[in-house]
Amino acid sequence: MEMESYYKWISPYVEPNDTNESMASFRKFLLGEFARPNDQADYFVMTFPNPRIDYYKESDYDKLQKNVVGYANIIVNALGFFPVSVTCEILKQLQTLSLGLVFIGIIFSVVSLLFIIISVLLIYSLLMITVEEKSFEIGIYRMVGLNKVGLITMVLLKAFFFVLPAIIASFVLSVA
């Protein structure tokens, strides 16, 4: 209930012809322009100016909190309430959401790291199996005249051809 409506609702119950001067001055106070709701308020609700969504568009929670609390401080200073405690319920909910998003980000990072480690181990094992299977062929290449640099180049090219399909697939999936 707004204070102006409250004052008008309560004023008929104050006797206008009461001989007690304090009651008459109280009625005048309730109906007059001297009634300041700020003096009697213990709970104040504020909203942001339209469009309100602009205050919450920031993706960084710390910047969002700075904007919201800064606006609330301007309102509190303009009202002149001291001491006062400001609670922003929506910021509490957004902080919970922000912490949840950080937690999910950490989980995705750990899973990505595990996938990278597994893929490196798989490529290493494929190369080792290939080199062990082809040891006879490598011996023949060396006998024909292939030097160490040529052998290393051959193994690296084989590794590149193992990784190339994964690189192409990752680019296709990241665009889609």
Secondary structure, 3 states (H helix, E strand, C coil): CCHHHHHHHHHHHCCCCCCCHHHHHHHHHHHCCCCCHHHHCCCCCCCCCCCHHHHHCCCCHHHHHHHHHHHHHHHHHHHCCCCCCCCCHHHHHHHHHHHHHHHHHHHHHHHHHHHHHHHHHHHHHHHHHHHHHCHHHHHHHHHHCCCHHHHHHHHHHHHHHHHHHHHHHHHHHHHC
